[in-house]
């Protein structure tokens, strides 16, 4: 299992759109991917779970991935959240 803390750096748009794109990106990986905000940890492939986090554009999150492509998954998700994946 790999973990990484990330500071969100997304353009100021509707967060629901970012969450939907994040779920689509996470679903492309075989690994289990989780996003943690405070004491809440949810499956990054679950739109309903992600919506319950109430993520803010400038928040600090922990991303974890566990599986055969965990390094690629962690890199892909953290790039997206840091605004580097356009």
C-alpha positions as CSV (number, residue, x, y, z in Angstrom):
1,X,0.0,0.0,0.0
2,X,1.3,3.4,-0.9
3,X,0.1,6.7,0.7
4,X,0.7,10.4,-0.1
5,X,-0.5,13.7,1.3
6,X,-1.5,16.2,-1.3
7,X,-2.6,19.8,-1.1
8,X,-5.5,20.3,-3.6
9,X,-4.7,22.9,-6.3
10,X,-7.7,23.0,-8.6
11,X,-9.2,25.9,-10.5
12,X,-12.1,27.6,-8.8
13,X,-15.0,25.7,-10.5
14,X,-17.8,23.6,-9.3
15,X,-16.3,21.0,-7.0
16,X,-18.9,18.4,-8.1
17,X,-17.4,18.5,-11.6
18,X,-13.9,17.9,-10.2
19,X,-15.2,15.0,-8.0
20,X,-16.9,13.4,-11.0
21,X,-13.6,13.6,-13.1
22,X,-11.6,12.2,-10.1
23,X,-14.0,9.2,-9.8
24,X,-13.6,8.6,-13.6
25,X,-9.8,8.8,-13.3
26,X,-9.7,6.5,-10.2
27,X,-12.0,3.9,-11.9
28,X,-9.4,3.4,-14.7
29,X,-7.0,1.7,-12.2
30,X,-7.1,-1.8,-10.8
31,X,-5.9,-0.8,-7.4
32,X,-8.2,0.2,-4.5
33,X,-7.9,3.9,-4.1
34,X,-9.0,5.9,-1.0
35,X,-9.1,9.6,-0.2
36,X,-9.0,10.7,3.4
37,X,-10.0,14.1,4.7
38,X,-9.8,14.5,8.4
39,X,-11.2,11.4,10.0
40,X,-13.3,10.4,6.9
41,X,-11.9,7.9,4.4
42,X,-13.8,7.0,1.3
43,X,-13.4,4.9,-1.9
44,X,-12.2,7.3,-4.7
45,X,-14.2,5.2,-7.2
46,X,-17.5,5.9,-5.4
47,X,-19.2,9.1,-6.5
48,X,-21.5,9.0,-3.5
49,X,-18.6,8.4,-1.1
50,X,-16.6,11.2,-2.6
51,X,-19.5,13.7,-2.4
52,X,-19.8,13.0,1.3
53,X,-16.2,14.3,2.0
54,X,-17.2,17.9,1.3
55,X,-13.8,18.6,-0.2
56,X,-12.6,22.2,-0.4
57,X,-10.5,23.5,-3.3
58,X,-7.5,24.3,-1.0
59,X,-7.7,21.3,1.3
60,X,-5.0,18.8,2.4
61,X,-5.9,15.2,1.7
62,X,-4.3,11.8,2.0
63,X,-4.5,9.5,-1.0
64,X,-3.8,5.8,-0.7
65,X,-3.6,3.1,-3.3
66,X,-3.3,-0.7,-2.8
67,X,-3.0,-3.2,-5.7
68,X,-1.1,-4.2,-8.8
69,X,-0.9,-0.6,-10.2
70,X,-0.8,1.3,-7.0
71,X,2.2,3.5,-8.0
72,X,0.6,4.6,-11.2
73,X,-2.8,5.1,-9.4
74,X,-1.2,7.2,-6.7
75,X,0.7,9.3,-9.3
76,X,-2.4,9.8,-11.5
77,X,-4.7,10.8,-8.7
78,X,-2.1,13.2,-7.0
79,X,-1.4,14.8,-10.4
80,X,-5.1,15.4,-11.0
81,X,-5.6,16.9,-7.5
82,X,-2.6,19.1,-7.7
83,X,-3.9,20.6,-11.0
84,X,-1.1,19.1,-13.1
85,X,-3.4,16.7,-15.1
86,X,-5.4,18.8,-17.5
